[in-house]
Amino acid sequence: MGVLGLTGFVEERGVFFTELRLRDSKLVIDGSSLYHGLCLGPGPGPGPGPGGALRRGGDYGELSSALARFFGALRRCGVRAVVVLDGGRGARDRKRRALRGRAEEQLRAARGLGLGLGRARRGQRAQRGLAPLLAREAFVQALRRLGVPFVQCFGEADREIAALANSWGCPVLSLDSDFCVFDLAGGYCPLPHFHWEAAGPFVPARCFWAERLCGHFGRLHKGMLPLFAALSGNDFVCPAFLEGFFSKARLPAGGPGCHRRLQAILTWLSQFAEPAEALENVLKHLKEHRREEVREILRACMEDYAPSDVSLEEFFESGRYECQEAREAEVPRWVLDALAKAELAPFIINTLLLRSIFLRVQVENMQRPSAHSAALPIRQVIYGLLLGAPQDTEPAPPGHQNPELPVVCEFDRCQNAIKKTFVQAASLPTDFCDGHFSLDKLTEVPMSCRQKLLLETLGVKMSSLESIPSHLQLPAAVTCYWLRCSEPRVKLHQLKALLLMIVSGELQRINDEPDPMVSCAEEDSMAYNEFLKWKEKNLQNNDFDLDAAHSFCQWQCCLQMGLYLNQLLCTPLSEPDISRLYTGTLVHRLCQELKSTPSVENLFILSPKMTQLYLGLLKTVES
């Protein structure tokens, strides 16, 4: 959510803020805002920094390190933070139009980054949406490692964030201008004004107060702000929808600047005592046959700022998430519990409820088919599990659909536009659950059956993975799948760069987080120091290969869907640490070096253990 132009409007007028010294307090954090903010920093660009990493698919280790520093700073100030994440789009799917428009903005931003135009001025929404593909998964893993309490809501999180913050009387930390509209007892701290890196005994911040906004407009009641948001335009109401009102109502002059309409709406609303009275005055300016339709749209929008009936306090006390919308949707209990713990992604609930998903835009070669195309067969198996596709059904011939199989609407990139396509779920094999599968019983299926389905989908046998450490078996299996399904074919130097990157993450792990039961071998420490010297010398190069970027985007798409299928099947393979698994700036540099200096393949030769791991991975995926 977000009100069009409201962030800039309140920033221009500092009187709506107070200085805050946050310490020994609770804090409710909008999780989506936090990981987008930390991924992007001050703004994207093609060179070093957040934009350079984004252009190359993300540096998840940097995100993990930033989160460790962020929550470390809060703990030193006695700030007890909880994180609340958005879930799915909701059963009514009211944001589809807005999400499609946002995807188009993100596509334009991604295309600019791919062409080296990333420092051009772009909208904040487009920048936020362009977080690396696996940023959410890396974020959740980091929260678990750091012991930060968190919850993933069933739908949009804003109302539940506001309700929890009001229950605790503490501030909300976010990038979402909707929190300027909620009546928050502890105020709203915009992330750019939350100076956690300068924290000493307290975190210096600026806090927005709805009371100050209303006081600036005389008699404006706080209860008018939800109608103000609806009239101004947000994810649910397009301003053009109300042009009849704006063309006929005599709004006061709003003053100079791009925010004059917001000022005019607030001034106009201040003349009414109640929201109902103001709403009727809006409707009377519309054609009679449209009034009831607009009334319902505006009322629904205003309800988005009403207190939530979900008690997140209860979740943080008992671990149980209760939600009326989920009960009405008849979601299996185990699915709801896994969603609340972020053990399943919003992709899952959107497929289950809406049969409609948006595939995230990346910086890739726009002249080629979407990188998500490589992972289509994995998605089809996920669809089959979620939607109960009949087992052992014959696939339809090319260009046709089997009427027995469920269909999912996918929104994805096609050339330079977002297009929708209808994808059939895969028919599950007859031997899965002896031909009697149902989603609510999936947790009861033997682990061997769940693992077999996962590996068959990826085209790998368990025997070929046995020499690989358990936490790298899923990435190895996904890499085998990537080699087989990518178009154009993966080049050998791209494969070797990817495997060297994975080995570097393993070498960093054993040096940074040594096993207390096993001493770190001297040769491993030597190899790690040499690797750090190589990085310092070579990572400053800003060369960018769009074809390589496209190939690594395909790998991330395959890994994402491999993770989702593994989670849905209740993790028959260990889940890998994404922060150690993919570093975009590193894999691109390795790829460039291997083309001109093949000896880079011996980067870890000082460590027999890492050399053996690299050769084992290479043998597994090539075979």
Disulfide bonds with the S-S distance in Angstrom:
none
